[in-house]
Structure formats: structure tokens, C-alpha cells
Amino acid sequence: YGNIFFGFQVTGSTPLNLRSGIARIDYNGTGTWIAATNAASDVGIVNVVMNCAPALSNDHRTLYVAVNNSSYGYLVAVDSRTLAPLARVRLKDVKNPANDSIVPDDGTASPTVGPDGDVYFGVLEYPWYSNHDRGWLLHFNSTLTQTKVPGAFGWDDTASVVSASMVPSYHGNSPYLLMTKYNNYVEAGGDGVNKIAILDPQSSMTDPISGATVMKEVLTIAGPTPDLNNRNAQHPNAVREWCINSAAVDPFTKSVLVNNEDGKLYRWDLTSNTLSETNTLTSGLGEAYTPTIVGVDGIVYAINNATLYAVGH
């Protein structure tokens, strides 16, 4: 409808007595805002999480965004028309639910809203490294009043929605699935077999790493490029990590388009569960942290090493 939403931070005093929070500029250019403290109803909350893009509900009436301080954070819901607070949920660790999860400012996780209205948001675990630095993909209903089955990986990733019809091998009951990165960081105690995954948000399994109850794996695939820095006797199968912020889902080819820190853009074919196509963008650099998106004309846009590439015919 032409409205813009974003988080902002304030340092020092301003003529309008602004405090760090959430802004809305409507199609006429009229601006309104709410302080993060008020959105969370918690005086300890000081700002919107850096790099967290707000997400709209399917009916566009609710806006979701994460807010935090140096110790803990919330996922909050506000009215998209007035920014009046609607709901909040404090973000907790999955394996140690008495602990607040880490909601860092140097990640890029943003809320994902599923077709059924459920909301997903990635955090880091606490104690740190207790889940190999994979964090958790927290899962809530639309009103943030019910906590549902989480994903085993949530750090620095925004989940992508995948129609269940895109995965012929899937025979479960969920109408949609989720795609996330699924690294198992060798430097945090993992085996270095870094993967991407398709997960069922309505089914569960026991995570072999943490022992927590998490979303059931539907498909996974490991990165193809050996990680020479971490290949040793203890981790002979270590591969370069999937260092992405978000992945693009292509329903027309039943595939996912995703970058790797080896500098290549891959097409993950969900029918064959293979990396069926490769485009080399750069020679590779550590921790590229890249998003992908598909334009209406089928061109794939991917960022690698701070360059925006357009890939297509």
C-alpha cells in the first residue's frame, strides 16, 4: 500500500524526544513511531535488533520485529496502522528454557511469517556454543501466545517458505515447509559437515546434536567444497559453510537458489536432492553472508564479496 516500516536507533537528544524504536511512513509521507521500550512493555529494552527487517502478517494488519538490549530480547507484534502494541514474547533458549537466548546485533535474522500465520525467528543459544553456535529457529503462533516446535538452526538466517508440493519425497501433512541453513560449525565443536535443510514445521524429531525436540528434517544436503582450513584427522569431511542471510525459493523449477562461502551460487534441486547447477561468482572468501532473490523475469540476484550479481539468460 505504499507504507514503509523500519527500525531506528537514537543516540543523544532530539527535538522530537525520539527514542530508539519502530517507524512507519505512510504513502502520504506522514511518519509515526513507537519506542522499542513501549513495544515490549519493558523499560530494559533499548532498541530494535540491528539488521532485523520487520515482517507483515498475511492480512497486513500486524507488524513483527525483534527488540533487545545487551542481555535479552523479545519478538513483538504491533498494529501496522497505528503501531499500537499487540503482543510480545520473550525469546528463550530451547534446551535451557530458563535462560534467555542471545539476540545479537551482528546477525541478520528477521521474522518469517508462514502461510498459516505462524511466525519464525532465529536466535543464538545460551550458553553459547551449547548447540555448536547454531542457535534456534524459534516458532510461535500469530498472536505470540503459543510456543511451537523450533528448528535446530537459527543463527544469522531468515527462513524461506517452501510449498510442500515442491518436494515430491515429502508425504507429511504440512502444506508448507521451511528452508534454512544447517551448518555444524567445526570451530564451535561440530563436525564441519555444513548443510542446508528443508524442515517440517508441524513434525518433530530429536536433534542428534543437542538432544532437543526440533523440526523434522525432510531433506538436507552438504556443501560440496572441502574446507581446507579445518580438514584434519578429527574433521576429515569438513566443508565450506553455507554463509547466507536468506535463500530464494524457485517454485517453477522446484529448487532453492543459495550462495556458499566458496564463491559459488548453487541450485538445490528438491526433486533429486542434488546441487544441479553451479555459477561461480568469486574465487571465494570466508563468511560471505549473502542473500539471493529471483526477479519477475527469472533473473537471479546474488550478493558475494559486496558485489551484486545478476545471473540468467
N, C-alpha and C positions, 0 to 999 in steps of 0.2 A: 504493500500500500504506500510505499514511499517513506516509511518511517525508518529511522536509524537508531540502533541501540549499541552502547559501548560502555566499558568500564573506564574510569579515570582516577588518577591519583593527584592529591593536593599536598604540596609542601609549603608551609608558611601561611600567612593570612591572605585573604582575597576580599575585594569589596562586597561580594555576594555572600560572604561567610561560607564558602563552599567547603565541604569535607569529602574525602575520597569516597566514591560510590559509583552508581549506575546512572547513565544519562540516556535520555530519549529526545530525539529531534524529529518532529513530525514533518509531514510533506509540505507544510506551510512555513517551516523554519522555526517553529516555536519549540523552545527547549524546556525540559523539566528534568529533575534529578531526585535521587534518594540516596542518602548516605549509606554506606555498607553497614555501619553500626545499626541503623534503623531497619534495614532489610533483614538483618539477622536477629534483631532484638537482643543484641549482646554488645555491651559497651566495650568489651575487649577486642572486638573485630574492628580492624582499621582500614581495610581496602578490599577491592576486587582482586582476585588472583591474577597476577601478571600473565598475559598471553591467553587468558581464558575467554573465548568468544561466547557471548550469550546465545542461547538456543530458544526458539519459539516452540510452543506446543502445536499439535496438529491443527487445532482450531484458532491458533494465533492469539489466543487471549492470555496466555501465561508465558512469562519470560523466566528462564532458568539461568543462573550464573553462580559461580563459586566465589566465596569471600573468605578472608583469612586474616590471621596475624602470624607472628613468628612461631606459634606453638600449635595451633589447631585451625580448623576451618569448617564452614557449612556450605551445603548446596541450598540455595534459597530460590523461592518462586515469588515473583511479583506480578501484579496486573500489568499487562503490556500497554494498556491505555493510560493508566494513572500512576504506575509504579508503586501502588499501594502493596505492602507485604501480604502475601497469601499463605506461605508455608516455609518451613526451614527444616533441615535435618543436619545434625552434627555428624561429621564424617569420621567414622571409626575404623580401626583395624579389623580385618576379618578373622584372623587367627587369634588375636588378643583383643576381644571386643571391649574390654575395659580401657584400652588405650585409644587415644586419638590417633588417626592416621596422619601422615605428613602430607601437607597440601602446599607444595613448593611453588615459589615464584619463578623458578628456572625451568619449569616444564611447560608443555603446550596442551595439556588435556583440556578439552571443552566438553560440555554436556552433549550427549546424543539422545534424541527422542525417537523411540521406536514407533512403528505404525499403530501399536496398541496404546500409545501414550506413556509407556514406561520410560524412565529416564536413567541413563548410564553415565557414570563419571569416574575417571581414573585418578587414583591417589598412590602415594608411596606407603609401604608398610612401616609399622613401628613396633618393635625395634627394627631399625634399619638393617638391611641385609638378611633379615629373618626369612624373607621369601626370595632371596637371591637378587634383591633390588628390582624385582618385577612389579611390585606394588599390587593393587587390586582394581578391578573394574567394578565399582560399586553399582548396585542395581536397586531402583526404587519404583514404586507406583507413581502415577502422575501427580498425586497430592502430597508426595513425600512422607506419607504416613505409614508405609509398609516397606520393610527392607526385604529384598528378594535375593535369589541365588546370585552371587558375584562371579566375575571372571577371574581367572588366575593371574592375569597380567593387566596392569593399568597405567604403568609409568609412562608419562610423556606421550600419550597416544589418545586420539579421539576415535572411538569405534565407528565402523562403517556398517550400514544396514544392507543385508543381502537377502533377497527374496528366496524362500525355501525352494521354489521351483527352479532356481539356478543350480541346485546341487542334486543331480539325479540320484546319487547314492544315499541321500537323506530320506528316511522313512518315518520321521518323528511327527509330532503333532503341531509344532510351532509354525505359524505362517511365514515367519521371517527368522533369519539367523544374524549373527554378528561376526564381522571380520576384525581382528586385532593383530598387532604384532605379538609375538610369543617367544621373545628371546629368553635365554637362560644364561645370564652373564657369567663368564668364567671368572672375572675379577671379583665377583660377589659370591663365589662359592659354587657356581653352576658348572655344567659340563661343556659350555660353549657351543652346544648344538642349538643355534639360534633359528627360530621358526617363525612363520606366520600361521594364523589359525582361523578356522570357521568354527564358531561356538553356537550351541543351542541354549538360548536364554531361559527356556522352560524345562530343561532337563539338567540333571546334576551328576557329578562323579566325584570321587575322592582324588584330590590333586596329589600325584606321587611325590612332589617336592615338599609341599607344606603340610600335607595331611588334611587340609581344609576341604570342605564341601564347596565345589565350584561348578561353573557351567560345563556341560559335557562337550568334549571335543568331537567335532564332526569330521573335519579334515585338518591336517597340519602338513606343512612342507618346510624343510630346512633350507637355509641359504646355500647356494652352490659353490661359493668361493672360499677356499681354506683361509683361516686366519693365521697367517704365518707367525704373528707375534705371540700367539697363545698356544700354538701347536707344540706339545711336548709329551712326555711319556704319560702324564696324567690326563691330558686332554687331546688325544690324537685326532679327534673328529671335530675340533673347534672350527667354526666358520664365521665369516664376516657377518656382522649383525644387520638386521633389518632396522635401519635407523630412520624411522618415518614419523611424521606427525599425524598424517591421515592418508588413507588409500582410496582410490577411485574404483567404484564397482561398475562394471560394464554389463548390463543385462542382455544386450544384444548378442554378445559372444560368450555369455556365462563365464566371465573371467573377472579378475581383480588386477588392477594396474598399480604396481608398487615399486618404490626405489629401494636400493640396497646401498650400504656404505662402500661397496666395491665400485660405485660409479655407474651402475647399470640400472636401467628401467626394465622390469620384468612383467610379463603377462602370466598370471597364475590361472591356468585353465581348470575350472572347478568340475568339469566333466571327467577329465583324465587325471586330475590331481598332479599336473606337471607344470613346470615353468616352460611354456610352449613358445615363448618369443622373448628375445633379448635385444635391447637397444643400448649401446654404450654411450653414455653422456660425458663422463670424465674418466680419468685414469684411476679414480677412487681416492677417497680421503677419509680419515677416521670420523665417525659420528656426523654424517651429513645432515641428519634430521630434516627430512624433506616431505612435502605434501604432493599429491597428484590430483588432477581433476580432468574431466572429459568435457570438451565443448560440445555445443549442439550439432556441430558439423563433424564430430568424431575425432577432432584433433585432441591429442593428449598433452597436457601441460604439466611439466615436472620441474621442480627446482633441485639443482645439485650444485654444490660449491658456489652458492649465491648467484647462480645464473638460471634464468627461466628458459627452459627448452620447450619448443613446440614439436611434437612428434606425430607424423602422419603422412598421408599421401598429398 
